[in-house]
Structures are given as structure tokens and as C-alpha cells.
Amino acid sequence: MIKISVVIPSYNRRDLLRRALLSVYGQTLLPAEVWVIDDGSTDGTDLMVSQEFPLANYYYQKNLGVSSARNQGIEKATGDWLAFLDSDDEWLAEKLYKQTAALTNHPEYKICHTEENWIRNGNPVKVPQKYAKTGGWIFNQCLPLCAISPSTVLLHRSVFADVGLFNTELPACEDYDLWLRISAVYPVLLVGQAQINKHGGHDDQLSNAYWGMDRFRISALQKTLAAGQLSEPNRQAAVAMLVKKAKIYLAGVIKRGKINEADYYQQLIKRYDSTS
């Protein structure tokens, strides 16, 4: 039986965290351990965890961001397999069981994700087709947007030794950055049935915190290309996506009169257009 450690980063989401933890301890296959990494909360998260979930491991750090919190959890976890759960999401009861069974049947895989249900402001919504999950060698599917949700993932810790941890320099799209690095060198196993409820619509979502999220994806693409480890087809696909995103973002910064930023992206497009 594989040993699973669950890592849950949280920042001032005490009540949502409670729901997330209930979904972990309600699993038909319980994990070996749970780590709650409190990223500087001031809302009584510590007391809630200690009083209601005494079996959970709790660690407090000053507010350093979700990537730092996840990385802290990875370093503290003792399991060979790691599962992540965002504090605003919840797992369905057989999530870990289904993934463990799938990985047992396909031992060649080191990362597995699942389909998901979307909930917006408490109401189910249809998942847009562009967010439909896929399996196998999915690097190309990871280029346009975040094709893997962190809360669906179960992966072997050796993957991090190969590709590195979450990028703490990115305030958002840190998961997009990681999936690019992973999907370039690992095939991804898919459980085709929804195993999580992904909640949205609340004010503190990272997607609501920044204008022009594609600038973080562009940065991730630059980093991936600079590493020089992509196959030639993947390199060409990554360059094409970088140029496409940069042109769209450039139009936005020009519209907003950001001259210096516009000049940077014009030069960036020119440089990568010449390498495609």
C-alpha cells in the first residue's frame, strides 16, 4: 500500500479549511498523514485545527504565499506520495481510493489527476470544454492554461527531485509553471470521473487578485524554455504559445498606456519569433 501525505496550504480560510479537512478525514482510504500549512492566518485557524482535527499536523509560517506553503508541506511530509488540497476545495469520498487503484494498475505513472466538479457561489456549473482533463503526454494541453488542478493531484515525491518545487517567485500561476515542467518529462494518469468539488466565486481567489494573469504564464514559459530540456516539438509549441500570449498581453498594456512594459513585450516577441 502506498503511503500518502496530504498537504493543505491555507491563509485566513478557517471555515473553508474545516470543510476541506472534513473531506480528507471522510476518505474511504485515509492518508498516512495530513499537513496544514498556515500561511500567516489571523482568523483562529490554529485553534480550529487543534480543537477539531487533533490528528492533523499543523505548521505556522509568516505569510509567504501559496507556493512557499506547499513547498513547506512537501519538505515536512514523510509519505512517498503527495496529495494537495486547496483550502477552498473538497474531495469526494473515494478520491484517494480511486487514484491509488489507478496507480496500482499503472505503476509506470508517477502523477495522477482527476476530473472535477465546479461549484460557483454554492451552485454547480458546467465545466467549460477547454478545462476538460486529459491523460498521457499532455505538455501541449498544459500550454494554453492550467490543465491540472492542484486539488486533484497525487504524485510521487521523486517527481520534485527531477523538476523542482513550486516557484515561489510567481504570485499566481505557480501551478501552471509546475505542470509545464512535469508534463514535459512525465506522462500523466487520468481518473476520468470527478473526484473533487472545486469551489469558486469567493473574493480571495488568486485569479481575482491580479490583472493580466498571462504575464505569469509567459514568465513560466520563458523559464521552461531557458532550461533547454524540451524536445524540439515541445520547444516549438512552447515558443508559439509564448508569442501568442505575449501578443495578447501586449495589446492590453498598450491599451492601458504602459509604455515601458509594452516595449519589453515587443522585444520579447521579436526575440522568440526569430527562434521559432
C-alpha positions as CSV (number, residue, x, y, z in Angstrom):
1,M,0.0,0.0,0.0
2,I,1.4,3.4,-0.9
3,K,1.9,6.0,1.9
4,I,0.1,9.2,1.1
5,S,0.8,12.6,2.8
6,V,-1.8,15.4,2.3
7,V,-0.6,19.0,2.1
8,I,-3.2,21.8,2.6
9,P,-2.0,25.4,2.4
10,S,-4.3,27.9,4.0
11,Y,-4.5,31.7,4.7
12,N,-7.4,33.1,6.6
13,R,-9.8,30.5,5.4
14,R,-10.7,28.9,8.7
15,D,-14.3,27.9,7.8
16,L,-13.4,26.7,4.3
17,L,-10.4,24.8,5.7
18,R,-12.8,23.0,8.0
19,R,-14.8,21.7,5.0
20,A,-11.6,20.7,3.2
21,L,-10.3,18.8,6.3
22,L,-13.7,17.0,6.8
23,S,-13.4,15.8,3.2
24,V,-9.9,14.4,3.8
25,Y,-10.9,12.6,7.0
26,G,-14.0,11.3,5.2
27,Q,-12.0,9.4,2.7
28,T,-12.7,5.7,2.2
29,L,-8.9,5.3,2.0
30,L,-7.4,7.5,4.7
31,P,-3.9,9.1,4.1
32,A,-1.0,8.3,6.4
33,E,-0.7,12.0,7.5
34,V,-2.2,15.4,6.9
35,W,-0.2,18.7,7.0
36,V,-1.9,22.0,7.3
37,I,0.5,24.8,6.4
38,D,-0.9,28.0,7.8
39,D,0.5,30.9,5.7
40,G,0.2,33.6,8.4
41,S,-3.5,33.4,9.2
42,T,-5.0,35.7,11.9
43,D,-8.6,34.2,12.0
44,G,-8.2,31.5,14.6
45,T,-7.2,28.8,12.1
46,D,-4.7,27.3,14.7
47,L,-7.4,26.8,17.3
48,M,-9.9,25.3,14.9
49,V,-7.3,22.8,13.7
50,S,-6.1,21.8,17.1
51,Q,-9.6,21.5,18.6
52,E,-11.4,19.9,15.7
53,F,-8.7,17.9,13.9
54,P,-6.1,16.9,16.5
55,L,-4.7,14.2,14.2
56,A,-3.6,16.8,11.6
57,N,-0.1,18.2,11.7
58,Y,-0.2,22.0,11.9
59,Y,2.6,24.3,10.9
60,Y,2.5,28.1,11.0
61,Q,4.7,30.4,8.9
62,K,4.6,34.1,8.2
63,N,2.7,35.0,5.0
64,L,4.9,33.9,2.2
65,G,2.4,32.8,-0.4
66,V,0.8,29.5,-1.5
67,S,4.0,28.2,-3.3
68,S,6.1,28.6,-0.1
69,A,3.4,26.9,1.9
70,R,3.1,24.0,-0.4
71,N,6.9,23.6,-0.5
72,Q,7.0,23.6,3.3
73,G,4.4,20.9,3.3
74,I,6.4,18.8,0.8
75,E,9.5,19.1,2.9
76,K,7.7,18.1,6.1
77,A,5.7,15.3,4.6
78,T,7.0,11.7,5.1
79,G,5.0,9.9,2.5
80,D,6.3,8.7,-0.8
81,W,3.2,10.0,-2.4
82,L,1.8,13.6,-2.0
83,A,-1.7,14.8,-2.5
84,F,-2.5,18.5,-2.5
85,L,-5.8,20.1,-1.5
86,D,-6.5,23.8,-1.7
87,S,-8.3,25.0,1.4
88,D,-11.4,26.2,-0.6
89,D,-11.9,22.8,-2.3
90,E,-13.2,19.5,-1.1
91,W,-12.6,15.9,-2.1
92,L,-15.2,13.4,-2.8
93,A,-15.1,10.3,-0.6
94,E,-13.3,7.9,-2.9
95,K,-10.7,10.3,-4.3
96,L,-7.7,8.7,-2.8
97,Y,-9.0,5.2,-3.2
98,K,-9.7,5.7,-6.9
99,Q,-6.3,7.2,-7.6
100,T,-4.4,4.5,-5.6
101,A,-6.2,1.8,-7.5
102,A,-5.4,3.5,-10.8
103,L,-1.7,3.9,-9.9
104,T,-1.6,0.3,-8.7
105,N,-2.9,-0.8,-12.1
106,H,-0.5,1.5,-14.0
107,P,2.7,1.5,-11.9
108,E,4.6,3.2,-14.7
109,Y,3.0,6.5,-13.8
110,K,4.2,8.9,-11.1
111,I,1.5,11.5,-11.3
112,C,-2.3,11.1,-11.4
113,H,-5.1,13.7,-11.6
114,T,-8.9,13.5,-11.9
115,E,-11.9,15.2,-13.4
116,E,-13.6,17.7,-11.1
117,N,-17.0,19.3,-10.4
118,W,-17.2,23.1,-10.4
119,I,-19.2,25.0,-7.8
120,R,-19.6,28.8,-8.1
121,N,-21.2,30.6,-5.2
122,G,-22.6,27.4,-3.9
123,N,-24.2,26.4,-7.3
124,P,-23.0,23.6,-9.6
125,V,-21.9,24.9,-13.0
126,K,-20.9,23.1,-16.2
127,V,-17.1,22.8,-16.6
128,P,-16.1,24.6,-19.9
129,Q,-14.8,22.2,-22.5
130,K,-11.4,23.8,-22.6
131,Y,-10.9,22.7,-19.0
132,A,-11.7,19.0,-19.7
133,K,-9.0,16.9,-18.3
134,T,-6.7,14.6,-20.4
135,G,-4.1,12.0,-19.7
136,G,-0.9,10.7,-21.2
137,W,1.7,13.1,-22.6
138,I,-0.2,16.3,-22.1
139,F,2.5,19.0,-22.4
140,N,0.7,20.6,-25.3
141,Q,-2.6,20.7,-23.4
142,C,-0.8,22.4,-20.5
143,L,0.4,25.3,-22.6
144,P,-2.8,27.4,-23.0
145,L,-4.0,27.2,-19.4
146,C,-3.7,25.3,-16.2
147,A,-4.7,21.9,-17.3
148,I,-4.3,20.2,-13.9
149,S,-5.9,21.3,-10.7
150,P,-3.7,21.0,-7.6
151,S,-6.5,19.6,-5.6
152,T,-6.9,16.6,-7.9
153,V,-3.2,15.6,-7.9
154,L,-1.5,12.6,-6.4
155,L,2.2,12.3,-7.3
156,H,5.4,10.6,-6.2
157,R,7.8,12.8,-4.3
158,S,10.6,11.8,-6.7
159,V,9.0,14.0,-9.3
160,F,10.0,17.0,-7.3
161,A,13.6,15.8,-7.2
162,D,13.5,15.8,-11.0
163,V,11.8,19.0,-11.8
164,G,12.0,21.2,-8.7
165,L,9.4,22.5,-6.3
166,F,6.7,25.2,-6.7
167,N,8.1,28.5,-7.9
168,T,7.9,31.0,-5.1
169,E,8.7,33.9,-7.4
170,L,5.4,33.7,-9.1
171,P,2.5,35.3,-7.1
172,A,0.0,33.3,-9.3
173,C,0.0,30.6,-12.0
174,E,2.6,28.7,-9.9
175,D,0.7,25.5,-10.6
176,Y,0.8,26.2,-14.4
177,D,4.5,26.6,-14.1
178,L,4.9,23.3,-12.3
179,W,2.7,21.3,-14.6
180,L,4.7,22.5,-17.6
181,R,7.9,21.2,-16.0
182,I,6.3,17.9,-15.0
183,S,4.3,17.2,-18.3
184,A,7.5,17.8,-20.3
185,V,9.1,14.7,-18.8
186,Y,6.3,12.6,-17.3
187,P,3.1,11.1,-18.7
188,V,0.0,11.9,-16.6
189,L,-2.6,9.4,-15.5
190,L,-6.2,10.5,-15.5
191,V,-9.1,9.2,-13.4
192,G,-11.9,10.2,-15.7
193,Q,-14.6,10.7,-13.1
194,A,-14.9,13.8,-10.9
195,Q,-13.3,13.2,-7.5
196,I,-13.3,16.8,-6.1
197,N,-15.6,19.8,-5.8
198,K,-13.7,22.8,-7.0
199,H,-15.2,25.9,-5.4
200,G,-15.1,29.4,-6.8
201,G,-16.6,32.8,-6.7
202,H,-15.2,34.0,-3.4
203,D,-13.2,37.2,-3.2
204,D,-9.9,35.9,-2.1
205,Q,-9.2,33.7,-5.1
206,L,-5.8,34.4,-6.7
207,S,-7.5,34.6,-10.1
208,N,-9.3,37.7,-8.8
209,A,-6.2,39.3,-7.3
210,Y,-4.2,40.2,-10.4
211,W,-4.9,41.8,-13.8
212,G,-3.3,40.1,-16.8
213,M,-2.7,36.6,-15.4
214,D,-1.0,35.7,-18.7
215,R,2.1,37.6,-17.7
216,F,2.8,34.9,-15.1
217,R,2.3,32.2,-17.7
218,I,4.6,34.0,-20.1
219,S,7.2,34.1,-17.3
220,A,6.7,30.3,-16.7
221,L,7.1,29.6,-20.4
222,Q,10.3,31.7,-20.5
223,K,11.7,29.7,-17.6
224,T,10.7,26.4,-19.2
225,L,12.4,27.3,-22.5
226,A,15.5,28.7,-20.8
227,A,16.1,25.3,-19.1
228,G,16.8,23.9,-22.5
229,Q,15.4,20.4,-21.7
230,L,12.4,20.3,-24.0
231,S,12.1,18.1,-27.0
232,E,12.2,20.0,-30.3
233,P,8.4,19.6,-30.9
234,N,7.7,20.7,-27.4
235,R,10.1,23.6,-27.7
236,Q,8.4,24.8,-30.9
237,A,5.0,24.5,-29.3
238,A,6.1,26.4,-26.2
239,V,7.6,29.2,-28.3
240,A,4.4,29.5,-30.3
241,M,2.3,29.7,-27.2
242,L,4.6,32.3,-25.6
243,V,4.5,34.5,-28.6
244,K,0.7,34.2,-28.8
245,K,0.2,35.1,-25.2
246,A,2.7,37.9,-25.3
247,K,0.9,39.5,-28.3
248,I,-2.4,39.4,-26.5
249,Y,-0.9,40.8,-23.3
250,L,1.0,43.5,-25.3
251,A,-2.4,44.7,-26.7
252,G,-3.6,45.1,-23.2
253,V,-0.6,47.0,-21.8
254,I,-0.7,49.3,-24.9
255,K,-4.4,50.0,-24.2
256,R,-3.5,50.9,-20.6
257,G,-0.7,53.2,-21.7
258,K,2.1,51.2,-20.0
259,I,4.8,52.2,-22.4
260,N,7.8,50.6,-20.7
261,E,6.0,47.3,-20.3
262,A,4.9,47.4,-23.9
263,D,8.5,47.9,-25.0
264,Y,9.6,44.8,-23.0
265,Y,6.9,42.6,-24.6
266,Q,7.6,43.9,-28.1
267,Q,11.3,42.9,-27.7
268,L,10.3,39.6,-26.2
269,I,8.0,38.8,-29.1
270,K,10.7,39.8,-31.6
271,R,13.3,37.6,-29.8
272,Y,11.1,34.4,-29.7
273,D,9.6,35.0,-33.1
274,S,13.2,34.6,-34.5
275,T,13.7,31.3,-32.8
276,S,10.5,29.6,-33.9
